[in-house]
Amino acid sequence: MTVHAQETSGAVGSAGGAAGYGLARYLIVRFLLIIPTVLVLVSVVFFLMRATGDPITTAFGDRLTPEQLQAKLHQAGYDRPLFSQYLDYLRAVLTGDFGTTATDNRAVSEVLSTFGAATVELAGFALLVALVVGLPLGMVAASYRDRAPDVALRLLAILNYATPVFFLGLLLKLVFAVGLGWFPASGRASIDVQLELQDRSSSTGLYLVDALRSGDWSAVTDVLAHAVLPSVALGLLVAGVLLRLVRTNLIGTLSADYVEAARSRGVGRFRLVTGHATRPALIPVVTVLGMQIAGLLGGAVLTETTFEWKGLGYELAHYLTARDFTAVQGIVAVFAVVVAVTNFLVDVVAALIDPRVRY
């Protein structure tokens, strides 16, 4: 009996060690994939920007003599072989040097630190909207499969995803800001609140956090009011994806044997959905939600421009118009790192929730 118990204990220990090794190997591989992901995206942006020509010729080509133009190109390094420029850029990025913007002569790192918090705040608000709208509506759609609520919600999800975010933003501004006057049409806060929050020595750049720390509830209300329309415009883009995904997965789990057994015992529809079927159905949602971070960052460019939300998306649109290579490459590099790291963290969560994804 003792020998059998020891053998069983050894087998369990071996299985646990194998599972731990599998998880560690999976996480190491996923972490190492961050490097090629960022490298590919940064490289694509570098060569695409160079294919459009240099910004100096575009800005000063008709105002400078050929000699003066050549001198400026040489000073900026645009007359050197393209591959040499590429290698120098990669070396600089690896040391944390993103260069200096050509249009306003600012360090790109300063642009990132100044405007990055605004984009993070908007993405956080939009993600909250997506979760609040997408998850419960997906559960409702699955509960009323192929009936009127399900059909209506599926159409709504398709409409949300298909509508351009800038068009939805303009529509929201027209109805709720201009027409009804319920919310501000642009900006992150009123001018006086913005100046008050920026003047604080401990400012984080996250207006809601700074307003809460100050204890000024009028400032908190003002910041939230300014965030409603851009957050809804951007959040509905992801909410449509979540709604359809939650619906599809819940329909699958609602037909599982253990759910059918609970239904046969007289468990009600609400408890079946929320207590038995939801958790297994949300595992794929966690993975997809990480991939939607890229959509939020991409949509932030148009949303911030539409609502004059002074974040990295707003600045990126400005630098793209000016064809400022250095600024665009720096901002895109940061976006790439954020997306890659977020996807890695999502993989970690998914592996902890569902051991099957490790193999």
C-alpha angles and dihedrals in degrees: 000000000000091000091051091050091050091050091049092048090049092050092050091048091050091049091049091049092049091049091049091049091048091052093047092049091048093050093046092052092047091048093050090052088067090075099058091039093057093039094053094048094046091047093050091051092047095054095040091053091048090050090063093060131253123303095228094062090045094050102036106016095109095039102050134064116246089255093052091046092050091049091054091047090051092048091052092044095240093127093064123096111286095236091052089053089050095051092047090051093051091048091051093048092051089057092048094254109133094173132233126299115251097213102052103010096239127143109257089224088060091052090050094049094043099048103021095085091057092056092045090052093049092047090050093051091046092049090052090052091049092052095044092049104031103044101050094039090050089053091049092049092051092048091055097039114185092356129112098277091049094049092047093049093047090053089048091052092051091047092050093051095042097048112094109245093230091053092050089047092052090047092051091049092049094049106033102027106031101024104035099017092218098132138023114267099222147001134051095264142345115288095252093047091046092052091047093051094044093050093062113104091218094051114147095192089242101112096199092051092047092047092050091048091052092054090226103138093186088060090048091052091047093051093048092048091054091047098053102080099041091043093051093046092052097034095054088060090065095033091067091055093047093048094056094042095049090047093051095047095044091052088055095049093043088063093050119117096247091052091048088051091052090048091052089055089059100259110163126244095252093052092044091056100040101032106033113020107030103073097053089044093054096059094084089042091062090056095046091046090062091053090051089064087079089053091051092052092046092047090047090069092061096034094051091048092049094049097032089240101168101226137119091283091056091048092045091056089051094049092045090056090050091043090231099174097191096050095045093048092049095050093045090049090056091047089051093051092047092050094046094048092045091052090049091052090048089052089052092052092045091050091051093048098043118026090197092077092064094070 
